[in-house]
Amino acid sequence: MAPQRTIALVYSFSLGYCRATLRGISAAAAAHPGWRLVPVAPERARADLRRLRPDAILAHLFDRDLARAVLRMDVPVVSTCGLWGRIEVPRVLADDLAVGRLAAEHLLERGPRSFVAVGHRGQEASLRRIAGLRAALAERGLDAATWWVPPTRAFDPHAIAPMVDARCVAFLASLPRPLGVACANDIIARQLLDLLHAAGIAVPEDMAVLGVDDDDLLCRLAQPALSSVRLDAEGIGRRAAELLADWLEHGRRPPVETLLPPRQVVARHSTALEAGIDPALATALEAGPQHINRLAALAQISRRTLERRARRQLGRGIAAELRRRRLEQAKLLLQEGGPAIGEVARRCGFRDQAELSRTFRRETGMTPTAWRAG
């Protein structure tokens, strides 16, 4: 009979990252029938953990006070939080340098004139993400300005406390436009979108805004809908639970850090494809390949000129850009879990489902079905 163990789960249900991590933990726990998983709210951790007396803890340890309350229990602990790193517990995290690089690649495709990163100097994940972003830009001979959230503004697990204000907007407004804005997380990005709207700054035409975490509620409730780097939060939860099980059953303490790469950028309207593209090229791309020659003639420029503009501003020709757009639209529809795959193919301009499947395999190494499941 499997040993009976109580595993405390110290997570906020307000955050999409935490909810996804818990789904991964639950999936891994199915292999350990003796585990009893008990949610514990971070704000009640000290009292509830004392009463519960768990055998082990999986937690999103985002600050010193929470870490102290958890470590006081003197049981095995694995954290899945990269915000606060000054604790001696094993952590399973996103590879935040890779997150920053992926953010840079996405914004570079949008063709802005300049870049800025908005983060929190007191949060380790924020520092790493911005370092990855700047490293990727440096490889292209570019750099990003930075705006730091005041250090007195502590992380709020309910995503309500203000992180950015009018001073941040004023700084961003002083930079050349169109501007690519990489925010360290969706909380900052969501609040920034509200402030930009109040200031009359157009998103994405003036500023293309990108977040991190792909929090389903924050991203979809934002106006416009927020593009974001999706982390492998479920994978992080599964791996954390597996490492904890090995620790409990075989006494093998996990490594200090286990890093998982980010999944992808989920592109929504806040980094819409037309941001940073001149009007003639944007109109031609929106119209599609069958109308480009006619639109070029109306604009009194040649198809060759449009092609040169595309290669200069996008790094690829018009046909390649149109293929990429169709694929990105298909990805978004598949992620939202709505239409059947054949209908996705039709809406996105593929001849049939087979062509969509071939394109997916070539570009992502996955089938549309696998992409939707992931």
The 8 nearest C-alpha neighbors of each residue, nearest first, counted from 0:
[[1, 2, 33, 3, 32, 31, 34, 4],
 [0, 2, 33, 3, 32, 31, 34, 4],
 [3, 1, 33, 4, 0, 34, 32, 31],
 [2, 4, 33, 34, 1, 5, 35, 32],
 [5, 3, 34, 54, 33, 35, 6, 2],
 [4, 6, 35, 53, 54, 34, 36, 7],
 [7, 5, 36, 55, 56, 53, 35, 54],
 [6, 8, 56, 37, 53, 38, 36, 9],
 [9, 7, 38, 57, 39, 58, 37, 10],
 [8, 10, 58, 39, 41, 40, 38, 7],
 [11, 9, 59, 8, 58, 40, 41, 17],
 [10, 12, 13, 40, 156, 14, 17, 41],
 [11, 13, 14, 18, 10, 17, 15, 157],
 [14, 12, 157, 11, 15, 156, 158, 17],
 [15, 13, 17, 16, 12, 11, 18, 157],
 [14, 16, 214, 18, 17, 19, 215, 13],
 [17, 15, 19, 14, 18, 232, 20, 212],
 [16, 18, 20, 14, 19, 15, 21, 10],
 [17, 19, 15, 21, 20, 16, 12, 14],
 [18, 20, 22, 233, 16, 21, 17, 232],
 [21, 19, 236, 233, 232, 17, 23, 22],
 [22, 20, 24, 18, 23, 19, 25, 236],
 [21, 23, 19, 25, 20, 24, 233, 26],
 [24, 22, 233, 236, 237, 26, 20, 21],
 [23, 25, 236, 237, 21, 27, 26, 22],
 [24, 26, 28, 22, 23, 27, 21, 29],
 [27, 25, 23, 24, 28, 29, 22, 237],
 [28, 26, 237, 24, 29, 25, 30, 240],
 [29, 27, 25, 31, 30, 26, 24, 34],
 [28, 30, 27, 31, 26, 32, 25, 34],
 [31, 29, 28, 27, 32, 26, 33, 34],
 [32, 30, 28, 29, 33, 34, 1, 27],
 [33, 31, 34, 29, 30, 1, 28, 3],
 [32, 34, 3, 1, 31, 2, 4, 35],
 [35, 33, 4, 32, 31, 3, 5, 36],
 [34, 36, 5, 6, 4, 37, 33, 3],
 [37, 35, 6, 7, 5, 34, 38, 8],
 [36, 38, 7, 8, 6, 35, 39, 5],
 [39, 37, 8, 7, 9, 36, 40, 10],
 [38, 40, 9, 8, 44, 41, 37, 7],
 [39, 41, 43, 42, 9, 10, 44, 11],
 [42, 40, 44, 43, 9, 10, 39, 11],
 [41, 43, 40, 44, 45, 65, 39, 11],
 [44, 42, 40, 41, 45, 46, 47, 39],
 [43, 45, 41, 47, 48, 46, 42, 40],
 [44, 46, 68, 48, 47, 43, 49, 69],
 [47, 45, 49, 48, 44, 43, 50, 51],
 [46, 48, 50, 44, 49, 45, 43, 51],
 [47, 49, 51, 50, 44, 45, 46, 52],
 [50, 48, 46, 47, 52, 51, 45, 72],
 [49, 51, 47, 48, 52, 46, 53, 45],
 [50, 52, 48, 53, 49, 47, 7, 5],
 [51, 53, 49, 48, 50, 54, 72, 5],
 [54, 52, 5, 55, 51, 6, 7, 48],
 [53, 55, 5, 4, 6, 74, 52, 56],
 [56, 54, 75, 6, 74, 53, 76, 7],
 [55, 57, 7, 76, 6, 8, 58, 75],
 [58, 56, 8, 77, 76, 78, 7, 9],
 [59, 57, 9, 78, 60, 8, 10, 56],
 [58, 60, 80, 79, 78, 10, 61, 9],
 [61, 59, 58, 80, 66, 62, 78, 65],
 [60, 62, 83, 82, 59, 80, 65, 63],
 [63, 61, 65, 64, 83, 60, 66, 82],
 [62, 64, 66, 65, 67, 61, 83, 60],
 [65, 63, 67, 66, 62, 68, 69, 61],
 [64, 66, 68, 67, 63, 62, 60, 69],
 [67, 65, 63, 69, 64, 68, 60, 70],
 [68, 66, 64, 70, 65, 69, 71, 63],
 [67, 69, 45, 65, 71, 66, 70, 64],
 [68, 70, 66, 67, 71, 72, 65, 44],
 [71, 69, 67, 72, 73, 68, 66, 74],
 [70, 72, 68, 73, 69, 67, 74, 66],
 [71, 73, 70, 74, 69, 49, 68, 48],
 [74, 72, 71, 70, 75, 69, 76, 55],
 [75, 73, 55, 72, 54, 76, 56, 70],
 [74, 76, 55, 56, 77, 73, 54, 243],
 [77, 75, 56, 57, 55, 74, 88, 78],
 [78, 76, 57, 89, 90, 88, 58, 239],
 [79, 77, 90, 58, 59, 80, 57, 60],
 [78, 80, 91, 59, 90, 92, 58, 81],
 [81, 79, 59, 60, 78, 82, 61, 92],
 [80, 82, 124, 83, 92, 123, 84, 79],
 [83, 81, 122, 123, 124, 61, 80, 84],
 [84, 82, 61, 81, 122, 123, 62, 85],
 [83, 85, 86, 123, 81, 82, 122, 87],
 [84, 86, 83, 87, 63, 62, 88, 123],
 [87, 85, 84, 88, 66, 83, 63, 89],
 [86, 88, 89, 85, 255, 84, 90, 70],
 [89, 87, 86, 77, 90, 76, 255, 78],
 [88, 90, 255, 77, 254, 253, 256, 78],
 [91, 89, 78, 256, 79, 77, 255, 92],
 [92, 90, 257, 79, 256, 239, 258, 235],
 [93, 91, 258, 79, 81, 90, 257, 259],
 [92, 94, 259, 258, 95, 260, 261, 230],
 [95, 93, 258, 260, 97, 259, 96, 98],
 [94, 96, 98, 128, 97, 127, 93, 124],
 [95, 97, 131, 128, 99, 127, 98, 94],
 [96, 98, 100, 95, 99, 94, 101, 131],
 [99, 97, 95, 101, 96, 100, 128, 261],
 [100, 98, 132, 128, 131, 102, 96, 97],
 [99, 101, 132, 131, 97, 103, 135, 102],
 [100, 102, 104, 98, 103, 99, 97, 105],
 [101, 103, 99, 105, 100, 104, 98, 106],
 [104, 102, 100, 132, 106, 101, 105, 107],
 [105, 103, 101, 107, 102, 106, 100, 108],
 [106, 104, 102, 108, 103, 107, 101, 109],
 [105, 107, 109, 103, 108, 104, 179, 102],
 [108, 106, 104, 109, 110, 105, 103, 111],
 [107, 109, 106, 105, 110, 313, 104, 314],
 [110, 108, 106, 107, 274, 111, 272, 275],
 [109, 111, 275, 107, 108, 312, 313, 112],
 [112, 110, 177, 275, 178, 113, 179, 109],
 [111, 113, 177, 176, 178, 175, 110, 114],
 [114, 112, 178, 111, 175, 179, 176, 177],
 [113, 115, 179, 143, 178, 180, 144, 116],
 [116, 114, 144, 143, 180, 145, 181, 179],
 [115, 117, 181, 145, 182, 180, 144, 146],
 [118, 116, 182, 146, 145, 147, 183, 181],
 [119, 117, 183, 147, 125, 148, 182, 116],
 [118, 120, 148, 147, 121, 122, 125, 150],
 [119, 121, 122, 147, 126, 118, 150, 125],
 [122, 120, 119, 150, 123, 83, 125, 126],
 [123, 121, 82, 125, 119, 124, 120, 83],
 [122, 124, 82, 126, 125, 83, 81, 127],
 [125, 123, 82, 81, 127, 126, 122, 128],
 [124, 126, 128, 183, 122, 123, 127, 118],
 [127, 125, 123, 129, 124, 128, 130, 120],
 [126, 128, 130, 124, 96, 95, 129, 125],
 [129, 127, 99, 95, 96, 131, 125, 130],
 [128, 130, 132, 126, 131, 127, 99, 133],
 [131, 129, 127, 133, 128, 132, 134, 126],
 [132, 130, 96, 99, 100, 134, 128, 129],
 [133, 131, 99, 100, 129, 103, 135, 130],
 [132, 134, 136, 130, 135, 131, 142, 137],
 [133, 135, 137, 131, 136, 132, 130, 138],
 [136, 134, 132, 100, 138, 133, 137, 131],
 [135, 137, 141, 133, 139, 138, 134, 142],
 [138, 136, 140, 141, 134, 139, 135, 142],
 [137, 139, 136, 135, 140, 134, 141, 133],
 [140, 138, 137, 136, 141, 135, 142, 134],
 [139, 141, 137, 138, 136, 142, 135, 134],
 [142, 140, 136, 137, 139, 143, 138, 133],
 [143, 141, 136, 137, 133, 144, 114, 140],
 [144, 142, 114, 115, 133, 116, 145, 141],
 [143, 145, 115, 116, 114, 142, 146, 113],
 [146, 144, 116, 115, 117, 143, 147, 118],
 [145, 147, 117, 116, 118, 148, 167, 144],
 [148, 146, 118, 119, 117, 120, 149, 145],
 [147, 149, 119, 118, 162, 150, 163, 146],
 [150, 148, 151, 152, 147, 119, 162, 120],
 [151, 149, 152, 121, 148, 120, 119, 153],
 [150, 152, 149, 153, 148, 121, 154, 162],
 [153, 151, 150, 149, 162, 154, 148, 161],
 [154, 152, 151, 155, 150, 160, 162, 121],
 [153, 155, 156, 152, 61, 160, 62, 158],
 [154, 156, 158, 157, 160, 153, 159, 152],
 [157, 155, 158, 11, 154, 13, 14, 159],
 [156, 158, 13, 155, 159, 14, 11, 160],
 [159, 157, 155, 156, 186, 160, 14, 13],
 [158, 160, 157, 161, 155, 156, 186, 162],
 [159, 161, 155, 158, 162, 154, 157, 152],
 [162, 160, 163, 159, 190, 164, 152, 187],
 [161, 163, 187, 148, 152, 160, 164, 190],
 [164, 162, 161, 167, 148, 191, 187, 190],
 [163, 165, 166, 167, 168, 162, 194, 161],
 [164, 166, 168, 167, 169, 194, 163, 170],
 [167, 165, 169, 168, 164, 170, 163, 171],
 [166, 168, 170, 165, 169, 164, 163, 171],
 [167, 169, 165, 171, 170, 166, 172, 195],
 [170, 168, 172, 166, 167, 171, 165, 173],
 [171, 169, 167, 173, 168, 172, 166, 174],
 [170, 172, 168, 173, 169, 174, 167, 115],
 [171, 173, 169, 170, 174, 168, 175, 200],
 [172, 174, 170, 171, 169, 175, 168, 176],
 [175, 173, 172, 171, 176, 170, 113, 178],
 [176, 174, 113, 112, 177, 178, 173, 172],
 [177, 175, 178, 205, 112, 174, 113, 206],
 [176, 178, 205, 111, 275, 206, 112, 175],
 [179, 177, 206, 176, 113, 111, 114, 112],
 [178, 180, 114, 207, 111, 206, 106, 113],
 [181, 179, 208, 115, 207, 116, 114, 209],
 [182, 180, 116, 209, 208, 117, 115, 210],
 [183, 181, 117, 210, 184, 188, 116, 209],
 [182, 184, 118, 125, 211, 117, 210, 181],
 [185, 183, 211, 210, 182, 186, 187, 212],
 [184, 186, 210, 188, 211, 187, 189, 212],
 [187, 185, 189, 188, 184, 158, 190, 217],
 [186, 188, 190, 185, 189, 184, 191, 162],
 [189, 187, 185, 191, 210, 190, 186, 182],
 [190, 188, 186, 192, 191, 187, 185, 221],
 [191, 189, 193, 187, 192, 188, 186, 194],
 [190, 192, 188, 194, 193, 189, 187, 195],
 [193, 191, 195, 189, 194, 190, 196, 188],
 [192, 194, 196, 190, 191, 195, 197, 189],
 [193, 195, 197, 191, 196, 192, 198, 190],
 [196, 194, 198, 192, 200, 197, 193, 191],
 [195, 197, 199, 193, 198, 194, 200, 192],
 [198, 196, 194, 195, 199, 193, 200, 192],
 [199, 197, 195, 196, 200, 194, 168, 165],
 [198, 200, 196, 197, 195, 201, 194, 202],
 [201, 199, 195, 198, 196, 205, 202, 206],
 [202, 200, 205, 204, 203, 199, 206, 196],
 [203, 201, 204, 206, 205, 207, 269, 200],
 [202, 204, 207, 206, 269, 274, 270, 205],
 [205, 203, 274, 202, 201, 206, 177, 275],
 [206, 204, 177, 201, 203, 202, 176, 178],
 [205, 207, 178, 203, 202, 177, 204, 179],
 [206, 208, 203, 270, 179, 269, 202, 180],
 [209, 207, 180, 269, 270, 206, 181, 179],
 [210, 208, 181, 226, 227, 182, 180, 225],
 [211, 209, 227, 185, 182, 184, 188, 226],
 [210, 212, 184, 228, 227, 185, 213, 183],
 [213, 211, 229, 214, 230, 228, 185, 184],
 [214, 212, 229, 227, 211, 228, 215, 218],
 [213, 215, 15, 212, 217, 216, 218, 16],
 [214, 216, 218, 217, 213, 219, 15, 220],
 [217, 215, 219, 218, 214, 220, 15, 221],
 [216, 218, 214, 220, 219, 215, 221, 189],
 [219, 217, 225, 221, 216, 215, 224, 220],
 [218, 220, 224, 216, 221, 217, 215, 225],
 [221, 219, 217, 218, 216, 222, 224, 223],
 [220, 222, 224, 218, 223, 219, 225, 189],
 [223, 221, 224, 220, 192, 225, 193, 219],
 [222, 224, 221, 269, 268, 225, 202, 192],
 [225, 223, 221, 222, 219, 268, 218, 267],
 [224, 226, 218, 269, 267, 221, 223, 227],
 [227, 225, 267, 266, 209, 265, 269, 270],
 [226, 228, 210, 211, 213, 209, 265, 264],
 [229, 227, 264, 211, 212, 263, 213, 265],
 [228, 230, 213, 212, 263, 262, 264, 227],
 [229, 231, 261, 262, 232, 212, 228, 93],
 [230, 232, 234, 233, 261, 262, 235, 229],
 [233, 231, 20, 235, 234, 230, 19, 16],
 [232, 234, 23, 20, 236, 19, 235, 231],
 [233, 235, 237, 231, 232, 236, 23, 238],
 [234, 236, 232, 238, 233, 237, 91, 239],
 [237, 235, 20, 23, 24, 233, 239, 234],
 [238, 236, 23, 24, 234, 27, 240, 239],
 [237, 239, 241, 235, 240, 236, 234, 242],
 [238, 240, 236, 242, 241, 237, 91, 235],
 [239, 241, 243, 237, 238, 242, 24, 244],
 [242, 240, 238, 244, 243, 239, 237, 245],
 [243, 241, 245, 239, 244, 240, 253, 238],
 [242, 244, 246, 240, 241, 245, 239, 247],
 [245, 243, 241, 247, 246, 242, 248, 240],
 [244, 246, 242, 248, 243, 249, 247, 251],
 [247, 245, 251, 250, 243, 252, 244, 249],
 [248, 246, 244, 245, 250, 249, 243, 75],
 [247, 249, 245, 246, 244, 250, 251, 243],
 [250, 248, 245, 246, 251, 247, 244, 252],
 [249, 251, 246, 247, 248, 252, 245, 244],
 [252, 250, 246, 249, 245, 253, 247, 248],
 [251, 253, 246, 250, 254, 89, 245, 242],
 [254, 252, 89, 242, 251, 255, 246, 243],
 [255, 253, 256, 89, 252, 257, 90, 88],
 [254, 256, 89, 90, 253, 88, 257, 87],
 [257, 255, 90, 254, 91, 89, 258, 92],
 [256, 258, 91, 92, 90, 254, 259, 255],
 [259, 257, 92, 94, 93, 91, 256, 260],
 [258, 260, 93, 94, 92, 261, 257, 235],
 [259, 261, 94, 93, 262, 97, 258, 231],
 [262, 260, 230, 231, 98, 263, 229, 93],
 [261, 263, 230, 229, 231, 260, 264, 228],
 [264, 262, 229, 228, 261, 265, 230, 101],
 [263, 265, 228, 227, 229, 266, 226, 105],
 [264, 266, 227, 226, 228, 263, 267, 229],
 [267, 265, 226, 264, 227, 270, 268, 331],
 [268, 266, 226, 225, 224, 269, 270, 271],
 [267, 269, 271, 270, 224, 223, 225, 226],
 [270, 268, 225, 203, 208, 223, 207, 271],
 [269, 271, 207, 268, 203, 208, 226, 267],
 [272, 270, 268, 273, 269, 274, 203, 267],
 [271, 273, 274, 109, 270, 324, 268, 276],
 [272, 274, 276, 271, 281, 275, 109, 204],
 [275, 273, 204, 272, 203, 276, 271, 109],
 [274, 276, 111, 110, 177, 273, 109, 277],
 [277, 275, 273, 274, 281, 278, 280, 312],
 [276, 278, 280, 279, 281, 275, 273, 308],
 [279, 277, 281, 280, 282, 276, 273, 283],
 [280, 278, 282, 281, 277, 283, 298, 295],
 [279, 281, 283, 282, 278, 277, 305, 284],
 [282, 280, 278, 284, 283, 279, 273, 276],
 [283, 281, 285, 279, 280, 284, 278, 286],
 [284, 282, 280, 286, 291, 285, 281, 279],
 [285, 283, 281, 287, 286, 282, 280, 321],
 [284, 286, 282, 283, 287, 281, 280, 273],
 [287, 285, 283, 284, 290, 282, 288, 291],
 [286, 288, 284, 285, 289, 290, 283, 291],
 [287, 289, 291, 290, 286, 318, 284, 321],
 [288, 290, 287, 291, 292, 286, 293, 283],
 [291, 289, 293, 288, 292, 287, 286, 294],
 [290, 292, 294, 283, 288, 293, 295, 289],
 [291, 293, 295, 294, 290, 302, 296, 289],
 [294, 292, 296, 290, 295, 291, 297, 289],
 [295, 293, 297, 291, 296, 292, 298, 290],
 [294, 296, 292, 298, 300, 293, 297, 301],
 [297, 295, 299, 293, 294, 298, 300, 292],
 [298, 296, 294, 299, 295, 293, 300, 292],
 [297, 299, 295, 296, 300, 294, 279, 301],
 [300, 298, 296, 297, 295, 301, 294, 302],
 [301, 299, 295, 298, 296, 304, 302, 305],
 [300, 302, 304, 303, 295, 305, 296, 299],
 [301, 303, 305, 304, 295, 292, 306, 300],
 [302, 304, 306, 301, 305, 307, 300, 308],
 [305, 303, 307, 301, 306, 302, 308, 300],
 [304, 306, 308, 302, 303, 307, 280, 309],
 [305, 307, 303, 309, 304, 308, 316, 317],
 [308, 306, 304, 310, 309, 305, 311, 303],
 [309, 307, 311, 305, 306, 310, 312, 304],
 [308, 310, 306, 312, 313, 307, 311, 316],
 [311, 309, 314, 315, 307, 316, 313, 308],
 [310, 312, 308, 309, 314, 313, 307, 315],
 [313, 311, 309, 110, 310, 308, 314, 276],
 [314, 312, 309, 310, 315, 311, 108, 110],
 [313, 315, 310, 311, 312, 309, 316, 108],
 [316, 314, 310, 313, 319, 309, 320, 317],
 [317, 315, 310, 319, 309, 318, 306, 320],
 [316, 318, 320, 319, 306, 309, 321, 315],
 [319, 317, 321, 320, 316, 322, 288, 315],
 [318, 320, 322, 316, 321, 317, 315, 323],
 [321, 319, 323, 317, 322, 318, 316, 324],
 [320, 322, 324, 318, 323, 319, 317, 325],
 [323, 321, 319, 325, 320, 324, 326, 318],
 [322, 324, 320, 326, 321, 325, 327, 319],
 [325, 323, 327, 321, 326, 322, 328, 320],
 [324, 326, 328, 322, 347, 323, 327, 329],
 [325, 327, 329, 323, 324, 328, 330, 322],
 [328, 326, 330, 324, 329, 325, 323, 331],
 [327, 329, 325, 331, 326, 330, 324, 332],
 [328, 330, 326, 332, 327, 331, 343, 347],
 [331, 329, 327, 333, 328, 332, 334, 326],
 [330, 332, 334, 328, 333, 329, 335, 327],
 [333, 331, 329, 335, 334, 330, 328, 337],
 [332, 334, 330, 336, 371, 335, 331, 329],
 [335, 333, 331, 336, 332, 371, 330, 370],
 [334, 336, 332, 333, 337, 331, 371, 330],
 [335, 337, 333, 334, 332, 338, 371, 339],
 [336, 338, 335, 332, 339, 333, 334, 343],
 [339, 337, 342, 343, 340, 336, 332, 333],
 [338, 340, 342, 341, 343, 337, 336, 333],
 [341, 339, 343, 342, 344, 338, 352, 367],
 [340, 342, 352, 344, 343, 339, 345, 351],
 [341, 343, 345, 339, 344, 340, 338, 346],
 [344, 342, 340, 346, 341, 345, 329, 338],
 [343, 345, 349, 341, 342, 347, 352, 346],
 [346, 344, 342, 343, 348, 347, 349, 341],
 [347, 345, 343, 344, 348, 342, 349, 329],
 [346, 348, 325, 344, 345, 349, 329, 343],
 [347, 349, 345, 346, 344, 350, 325, 351],
 [350, 348, 344, 351, 345, 347, 355, 354],
 [351, 349, 354, 348, 345, 344, 352, 355],
 [350, 352, 353, 349, 354, 344, 345, 355],
 [353, 351, 341, 355, 344, 354, 356, 340],
 [352, 354, 356, 355, 351, 357, 350, 341],
 [355, 353, 357, 356, 352, 351, 358, 349],
 [354, 356, 352, 358, 353, 357, 344, 349],
 [355, 357, 353, 359, 354, 358, 366, 352],
 [358, 356, 354, 360, 359, 355, 361, 353],
 [359, 357, 361, 355, 356, 360, 362, 354],
 [360, 358, 356, 362, 357, 361, 363, 366],
 [359, 361, 364, 365, 357, 363, 358, 366],
 [362, 360, 358, 359, 364, 363, 357, 365],
 [361, 363, 359, 360, 358, 364, 365, 357],
 [364, 362, 365, 360, 359, 361, 366, 358],
 [363, 365, 360, 361, 362, 359, 366, 358],
 [366, 364, 360, 363, 369, 359, 370, 367],
 [365, 367, 369, 368, 360, 359, 356, 370],
 [368, 366, 370, 369, 356, 371, 359, 365],
 [367, 369, 371, 366, 370, 372, 340, 365],
 [370, 368, 372, 366, 371, 367, 365, 373],
 [371, 369, 367, 373, 368, 372, 366, 365],
 [370, 372, 368, 333, 369, 373, 334, 367],
 [371, 373, 369, 370, 368, 334, 367, 336],
 [372, 370, 371, 369, 334, 368, 262, 231]]
